[in-house]
Amino acid sequence: MENFKSLNSSGQTSVEMERINDVAAHMLSQYSDYINSRKNASDIMESIYNKMEYVTEYFRQTFSARGISVDSIYCKRDETIQSVLMSVLWKKIGFTLILNDKPLALHRQDGKKVICYRILATKEDCTKIIRENPDNYTSKLLDAEIASLYIPANKNDFCEMRVRHLSNEIHSINQQQASKEFLLKVLEYTCGGGSLHIEREFSSMIY
């Protein structure tokens, strides 16, 4: 770990230098975790899109076989805004990485803080939200949030899925299964019907 010996010429004491080095070490550790969690999240996002293509084709075949138009059943990606979209008839779900502009410390249930990358899932077209609200897309995306998946730097650590419309219910998911489970759960919450569309904190509001 590099120190700041060059600053010592200005009369810094060893105690001051030790404190500065502690800050530098802390930030370098966070940055390293941020980079590694970004790589893990990018891999999971790619896997989500691959599975999305498979699911979309299944829906197209299923509805087409019953004489239903499949024009509104599709998926697409927009790499410039790190987002993907899936449309199933009148329903749309989106996944985006765009909110990760700095390291995010997730407070786990065991009290530990872990630097994570976040994949946000929306019950609307996230690509449209981002493009139509260039100055305040963050708040708009959070308004449309169904759930978020938090991916840590260590591939052996579990991801956390926090489901906003179920009062932030938390699911721990193995990173190897994260893309499949996250996509399926968001699809079930958004398109599955029944009580999955009733928010606990707003029990009279049905989505």
N, C-alpha and C positions, 0 to 999 in steps of 0.2 A: 504494500500500500504506500503510495507516494505521500511524503509529508510536505510541509510548507516551510522548509528551512530558509528559503529565500526571503521570507518575511522577517526572519530573525534579525536582519540587519537594521530594521527600524526599531529595535529595542524590545521586541516581544519577549516575554518571560517563558520559561519552559512550561509553566502551568497553562498559560494562554495558548501555547502551541499544542499542548496535549488536548485541550478543549476543542480547538479548531480541527485537529486531526480526527477527533471523535465524531464531529459533525460530518466531515468529509467521508469517513468510513461508513457512517450510517447512510448517507445519500448514495454512495457508490453501491452499497448493498441493495438499496431499494431500486436503483437503476438497473442493476443486473437482474433482479427478480422481475422487473417490468419488461425487460427485453425477452426474457425466457417465457414469461406468461403470454406475451404477445405472439411468440412463435407457436405455443401450444394452442392459443385461441384461433390463430389463422388456420392451423391444421383442422381444428374442430369445425370451423366455419366452412372450409372446403368440403369436409365430409357431410355437413348438413346439406349443402347444395347438391352434392351427388345423390344423397338419399331423397332429397326433395324432387329431383328429376325422376327417380324411380317411382315415387308415390304419385306424382302428377300423371305419369303415363298409366299407372294402374287406374286412377280415377277416370282418365279419359276413356280407357277401354270399357270400364264398368258402366259409365253413363252413356257412352255411345251405343253400347249393346242394347240399351233400353230406349233408344231413339231420342236421346236428349242431346242438344247441341253442346259441344265441348269448346266453343270459342272462348268461354270465360274460365277455362281450366288450363292453367299454364304456370310456369315458373320462369324467372329471369333474374339476372344478377347485374349489379352496377358496381364495378370495381373501383370507380373513381370516388364513390362515397361508401365503400366497404359494406355494401348492403345486398340482400337478396329478398326476393318477393315470391310468394306462392298465392295464386288465386284459385279458389274452388267455388265455382258458380258465383254466389253473391258474397262469399266470405273471402277475406284476404288476411294473410299473416306475413309479417316481415321480420327479418333478423338483421341487425346492424352492429358494427364494431366502432362506429364513428365517435362514440362518447369517450373513448380512451385517449385523451390528450395529455394525461399525466398519470403517474402511479396511483393506484386506488388501493387503500388499505381496508380490507374486509374484516370486520369484527366477527369472528367465529363464535359458536355457542360455547366452546371451551374457554373463551376469554382471550384467545390468541388473536393477534392482528397479522393478516397475511396479505402480501401484495398480490393482486389479481388483475386479470383482464376481463372485461365484461362484454358478453353478447346480450344485447337487448332484443327481446321479442315483442312485436306489436300486433295488436288486433286490427290494424289498418295497414295501408301501403306506406311503409317507412320511407321508401325512396321518394314518394310524392311529398311526404311531410318535410323531408330534408330539403328538397329542391324548391318547394314553395315558401319555406321559412328559413332563408339563409342566415338571418340574424338571430333567430330565437328557436332553432329547431330542437334544442335540448329540452325545453319545457314542453313542447308539442309532442315529442317522442315519449316523454315520461307520462304525459296524459293518456297516451295510447298503449302504454306498457301492459303486457299480459304477465310476463315473467322475465327474469334475467338469470343468466348463467355466469358464474364467477369462476374463472380458470386460474389456478395458481401456477407458479413457476416450475415446481417439481411435478413431473409427470406421474409420480407415484401417489401424490396427494389427491384427495377427492375434490371434485368441483362441487360448488353449492348452487342449487337452483332455488331461487326465491320467487314464489308465485304471488304477485301483487294482488290479484283479484281474490286470493284466498288468505287475506290478512298476512301476507308475506310468509306463508307456509314454506318451510325449508326442506329440500330433498338433497341428500348427499349422493353424488353420482360418480362412479369410476370414470376416469378420463377416457378410457378406451371405449366406454359405452355412452359417453356424454352426447355425442352428436345424434345418435339414434333416440335416446331417451328424451332429450330436450325437444327435438322435432316432434316426436309422437305426443308428448305431453301437451305442448303448445297447440298442436292440431286437435287433440281431444278437448282441451279447454275452450278452444275457439269454435270448432265445428261440431263437437260431440253432442251438443244439446243438453237438455235436462238441467239438473241443479248445478252443473258445472258453470252455467252462465249467471248464477246468482251470487253477487258479492256478499260476504258475510256482514261487512260493515254497512252495506246498503241493501238490505234484504228485500226491499220492495222494488229494486231496480233490476230488470231482466235484460240481459244483453242478447 
